[in-house]
Amino acid sequence: AGGSNGVSFDGCTGTVNTAGGTLDSTAGANNAVANLVNASGTNSLNFTYGGSINKTTDGAAINIMGLTGAGAGATFNGVVAGSNASDGVSITNSTRSVTFTTLILGDASNRFATTPVTLAGNTGAVDLGVLSVYTNAATALNINYANASPGQITTDAGSLLNVAGAARALVVSHATS
């Protein structure tokens, strides 16, 4: 599938379970391949996608904002990849779990000039799976949790934050109360 957004769910309730396939999004600027947002109410969507996701143009491979309400959350069982032309992955203000199996953002020859993974304000667990991130003079993973009870963030064995140039691989900001 292609187009403005590969898939977009806003304020939805229910279950989406897809075992395979390929999602990409190449049209227009600032579009996401998977856009799970809560601009119009509680988003209690249970989203499981077993295929591959590839983002090679401006916009996020995965944009999750305000995934709240009852339910399991979002699971990406296939490879999620974003080139350095994309905006990577953004997960913000979500109370539900988000899980990746494999997340690849950039490569040694095509590094991000901006931070490709942003996590902010989540209280649900985020498992980034086997994470590979390549940047040039930019933070690879930015975690900014102002809330006193943040969700746990994990990666799997074999994960890599590869930063060339003057930048930190990981930045964590967290309120202590």
NORNORLIN-V814726 format. One line per field, one symbol per residue. ss: DSSP state (H for helix, E for strand, C for the rest). A space follows every 10 residues. Layout:
# NORNORLIN-V814726
ss: ???
This chain:
# NORNORLIN-V814726
ss: CCCCCCEEEE CCEEEEEECC CEEECCCCCC CCCEEEECCC CCEEEEEEEC CEEEECCCCC CEEEECECCC CCCEEEEEEE EECCCCCCEE EECCCCCEEE EEEEECECCE CECCCCEEEE CCCCCEECCE EEEEEECCCC EEEEECCCCC CCEECCCCCE EEEECCCCCE EEEECCC
